[in-house]
Amino acid sequence: MAEPTDCFLRELELSDGSVVAIRQLSSGDVGCVVWDAAIVLSKFLESQEFKLPGGQRLSGKCVLELGAGTGIVGIVAATQGANVIVTDLEDLQELMKINIESNSHLITGSCQAKVLKWGEEVKDLVPKPDYILLADCIYYEESLEPLLKTLKDLTGIDTCILCCYEQRTMGKNPQIERRFFELLKEDFKYEKVPLEKHDKEYRSEDIHILEIYRKT
Ligand SMILES: C[S@@+](CC[C@H](N)C(=O)[O-])C[C@H]1O[C@@H](n2cnc3c(N)ncnc32)[C@H](O)[C@@H]1O
């Protein structure tokens, strides 16, 4: 696959010393670059603190990432042995595919890219993944209801949604965040992962990770 001419690298060292190298684009929409929440969630996924019930890790688990942008979080999950589908709008497909291909030597599970626009039908995706990953996807009001619909369509009773977001205080951001939680509470319960459990180096007071489950 041909590499775009305007790309620049974001490297992330994993705990085993291997380096995930992500192509970002200098022009394009917000999904063309790696956001801090994606780094925080990626490092959390490979940390010792992150364990499934029963102490299992991600190996062999079905994982779906929404609004994946460059695909970094899903790719890191796939380096931990998960079978991952990274999803975003049509415009991001090529970038996600380039990043999957260029990091394929680190992937011990599997990783593929697919189109998924929030709110639309979720036809050929894993219906009830073990994990759904979201990084920096709470940022504009019109997307909140479609995003919550997609989460409802995709989650089973055991699906764990890991949602990492940056708390922003400017402009409409506090209002958007409040509305997200109002909608979330209708069908989901959630807990914040304490900051001490985030990666020691890649953590920040204003970046939160939520563990979200469907209400029974
Ligand atoms: C701020 S970026 C975060 C990208 C990536 N998760 C990260 O943290 O680096 C938000 C992402 O959500 C995607 N997105 C926004 N609205 C969407 C929608 N309606 N359906 C699907 N994806 C959407 C964008 O294309 C973009 O990739």
The ligand as an SDF file (V2000), in Angstrom:
LIG
                    3D

 27 29  0  0  0  0  0  0  0  0999 V2000
  -10.7770   13.0560   18.1980 C   0  0  0  0  0  0  0  0  0  0  0  0
  -10.7040   11.7430   17.0140 S   0  0  0  0  0  0  0  0  0  0  0  0
  -10.0150   10.4140   17.9670 C   0  0  0  0  0  0  0  0  0  0  0  0
   -9.2900    9.4210   17.1080 C   0  0  0  0  0  0  0  0  0  0  0  0
   -8.6060    8.2980   17.8780 C   0  0  0  0  0  0  0  0  0  0  0  0
   -9.5600    7.5160   18.6150 N   0  0  0  0  0  0  0  0  0  0  0  0
   -7.5670    8.8500   18.8150 C   0  0  0  0  0  0  0  0  0  0  0  0
   -7.9010    9.0440   20.0010 O   0  0  0  0  0  0  0  0  0  0  0  0
   -6.4440    9.1140   18.3850 O   0  0  0  0  0  0  0  0  0  0  0  0
  -12.4240   11.2330   16.8870 C   0  0  0  0  0  0  0  0  0  0  0  0
  -12.6620   10.1210   15.8850 C   0  0  0  0  0  0  0  0  0  0  0  0
  -14.0580    9.8230   15.8520 O   0  0  0  0  0  0  0  0  0  0  0  0
  -14.4480    9.6390   14.4950 C   0  0  0  0  0  0  0  0  0  0  0  0
  -15.8700    9.9590   14.3410 N   0  0  0  0  0  0  0  0  0  0  0  0
  -16.4680   11.1540   14.5340 C   0  0  0  0  0  0  0  0  0  0  0  0
  -17.7750   11.0890   14.2630 N   0  0  0  0  0  0  0  0  0  0  0  0
  -18.0210    9.8260   13.8750 C   0  0  0  0  0  0  0  0  0  0  0  0
  -19.1910    9.1270   13.4660 C   0  0  0  0  0  0  0  0  0  0  0  0
  -20.3610    9.7720   13.3920 N   0  0  0  0  0  0  0  0  0  0  0  0
  -19.0900    7.8280   13.1580 N   0  0  0  0  0  0  0  0  0  0  0  0
  -17.8940    7.1940   13.2440 C   0  0  0  0  0  0  0  0  0  0  0  0
  -16.7430    7.7810   13.6260 N   0  0  0  0  0  0  0  0  0  0  0  0
  -16.8020    9.0810   13.9270 C   0  0  0  0  0  0  0  0  0  0  0  0
  -13.5770   10.6140   13.7240 C   0  0  0  0  0  0  0  0  0  0  0  0
  -13.4930   10.2830   12.3510 O   0  0  0  0  0  0  0  0  0  0  0  0
  -12.2540   10.4960   14.4650 C   0  0  0  0  0  0  0  0  0  0  0  0
  -11.4330    9.4940   13.9430 O   0  0  0  0  0  0  0  0  0  0  0  0
  1  2  1  0
  2  3  1  0
  2 10  1  0
  3  4  1  0
  4  5  1  0
  5  6  1  0
  5  7  1  0
  7  8  2  0
  7  9  1  0
 10 11  1  0
 11 12  1  0
 11 26  1  0
 12 13  1  0
 13 14  1  0
 13 24  1  0
 14 15  1  0
 14 23  1  0
 15 16  2  0
 16 17  1  0
 17 18  1  0
 17 23  2  0
 18 19  1  0
 18 20  2  0
 20 21  1  0
 21 22  2  0
 22 23  1  0
 24 25  1  0
 24 26  1  0
 26 27  1  0
M  CHG  2   2   1   9  -1
M  END
$$$$
